[in-house]
Amino acid sequence: MNRLLDENILCALAIDSHEHPARATRWWNGIEKFATCTITHATLLRVHMLMAVDSCPAAAWETLHEIEQLAGHEFWDDGFSYGSVANQLLQGPKQVTDAWLVELARRRKSRLATFDAPLAGLHRPCAFWIPL
């Protein structure tokens, strides 16, 4: 199954100074297929420019290009608006992007990989938690 990486997982895999690179790497070993999307790309670029040792834009874009070239990577085009996202389970504004990512995974008959246990619990079976 192809899994959509949430922003935090993608950043942890790509940026050594992230707080959870070891946690992400443990889970990552053995993953054959994974997906990213516009939202996860934008977050990776923004966080890379804030946290990475080499925080220049060129380094951030190079990191993104390296991820896109990895075996098993697939870019999922959005194809829908936030207006199509179920909002009944939202408990606050911080969950809006999460709900969109879950909807993308659902539409692709996949699951969202996340460090966020409450998110995974709220959106079972479309999301799953990567434990410590």
C-alpha positions as a printed NumPy array, in Angstrom:
array([[  0.   ,   0.   ,   0.   ],
       [  1.204,   3.474,  -0.856],
       [  1.155,   5.738,   2.22 ],
       [  0.807,   9.512,   2.248],
       [  3.428,  11.058,   4.536],
       [  2.17 ,  13.915,   6.674],
       [  4.262,  17.063,   6.896],
       [  5.969,  16.127,  10.161],
       [  7.037,  12.683,   8.909],
       [  8.4  ,  14.13 ,   5.664],
       [ 10.343,  16.828,   7.523],
       [ 11.705,  14.331,  10.064],
       [ 12.984,  12.107,   7.258],
       [ 14.577,  14.975,   5.335],
       [ 15.933,  17.357,   7.985],
       [ 18.521,  16.075,  10.469],
       [ 17.8  ,  18.861,  12.966],
       [ 14.131,  17.826,  13.252],
       [ 13.193,  16.476,  16.694],
       [ 12.12 ,  13.018,  15.417],
       [ 14.479,  11.828,  12.643],
       [ 15.263,   8.534,  14.41 ],
       [ 11.58 ,   7.793,  14.998],
       [ 10.759,   8.493,  11.348],
       [ 13.712,   6.468,  10.07 ],
       [ 12.789,   3.412,  12.182],
       [  9.342,   3.4  ,  10.608],
       [ 10.679,   4.276,   7.153],
       [ 12.927,   1.198,   6.919],
       [ 10.996,  -1.329,   4.863],
       [  8.62 ,   1.166,   3.238],
       [  8.55 ,   0.493,  -0.482],
       [  6.023,   3.063,  -1.676],
       [  5.122,   6.493,  -0.349],
       [  3.337,   9.605,  -1.524],
       [  3.669,  13.349,  -1.077],
       [  1.448,  16.221,  -2.192],
       [  1.448,  19.988,  -2.604],
       [  0.802,  20.652,   1.09 ],
       [  3.572,  18.352,   2.319],
       [  5.985,  19.84 ,  -0.226],
       [  5.228,  23.398,   0.878],
       [  5.684,  22.484,   4.525],
       [  8.969,  20.711,   3.836],
       [ 10.325,  23.76 ,   2.01 ],
       [  9.196,  26.155,   4.754],
       [ 10.516,  24.03 ,   7.636],
       [ 13.772,  23.273,   5.826],
       [ 14.39 ,  27.001,   5.452],
       [ 13.7  ,  27.455,   9.182],
       [ 15.486,  24.435,  10.703],
       [ 18.078,  22.885,   8.406],
       [ 21.776,  23.561,   8.826],
       [ 21.816,  24.867,   5.249],
       [ 18.619,  26.914,   5.313],
       [ 18.959,  28.639,   1.947],
       [ 16.123,  28.191,  -0.58 ],
       [ 18.354,  26.281,  -3.008],
       [ 19.126,  23.661,  -0.343],
       [ 15.44 ,  23.304,   0.513],
       [ 14.488,  22.776,  -3.128],
       [ 17.378,  20.332,  -3.603],
       [ 16.068,  18.292,  -0.669],
       [ 12.609,  18.242,  -2.229],
       [ 14.043,  17.122,  -5.579],
       [ 15.99 ,  14.334,  -3.841],
       [ 12.785,  13.082,  -2.207],
       [ 10.957,  13.171,  -5.539],
       [ 13.68 ,  10.974,  -7.066],
       [ 13.508,   8.257,  -4.392],
       [ 12.35 ,   4.844,  -5.536],
       [  8.721,   4.309,  -4.626],
       [  7.822,   8.013,  -4.51 ],
       [  4.571,   9.176,  -6.049],
       [  3.279,  12.739,  -6.168],
       [ -0.454,  12.947,  -5.591],
       [ -2.085,  15.845,  -7.361],
       [ -4.741,  17.482,  -5.232],
       [ -7.763,  17.587,  -7.503],
       [-10.19 ,  18.85 ,  -4.836],
       [-10.756,  21.892,  -2.65 ],
       [-10.998,  22.328,   1.09 ],
       [-14.735,  22.702,   0.528],
       [-14.852,  18.95 ,  -0.19 ],
       [-13.297,  18.012,   3.164],
       [-15.491,  16.616,   5.93 ],
       [-15.373,  19.015,   8.866],
       [-17.637,  17.326,  11.413],
       [-14.707,  15.904,  13.417],
       [-12.653,  19.112,  13.539],
       [-12.067,  20.41 ,  17.036],
       [-10.061,  23.503,  16.111],
       [ -8.191,  25.38 ,  13.388],
       [ -4.985,  23.342,  13.714],
       [ -6.809,  20.302,  12.331],
       [ -7.859,  21.815,   8.993],
       [ -4.742,  20.761,   7.069],
       [ -4.792,  17.343,   8.742],
       [ -8.374,  16.801,   7.612],
       [ -7.399,  17.694,   4.038],
       [ -4.503,  15.211,   4.084],
       [ -6.791,  12.479,   5.466],
       [ -9.273,  13.198,   2.673],
       [ -6.499,  12.898,   0.069],
       [ -5.435,   9.548,   1.53 ],
       [ -9.065,   8.37 ,   1.596],
       [ -9.601,   9.344,  -2.048],
       [ -6.485,   7.381,  -2.99 ],
       [ -7.621,   4.348,  -0.934],
       [ -4.549,   4.797,   1.221],
       [ -3.618,   5.911,   4.736],
       [ -1.925,   8.971,   6.21 ],
       [  1.227,   8.225,   8.236],
       [  1.499,  10.584,  11.232],
       [  3.248,  11.151,  14.57 ],
       [ -0.037,  12.639,  15.827],
       [ -1.838,   9.934,  17.853],
       [ -5.078,  11.938,  18.328],
       [ -5.223,  12.596,  14.571],
       [ -4.763,   8.898,  13.812],
       [ -7.406,   7.952,  16.375],
       [ -9.892,  10.482,  15.072],
       [ -9.526,   9.429,  11.447],
       [ -9.278,   5.65 ,  11.627],
       [ -8.865,   3.807,   9.273],
       [ -7.547,   6.544,   6.956],
       [ -4.678,   7.54 ,   9.259],
       [ -2.252,   5.609,  11.422],
       [  0.088,   6.62 ,  14.212],
       [  3.849,   6.012,  14.144],
       [  4.767,   5.356,  17.79 ],
       [  7.925,   6.413,  19.636]])
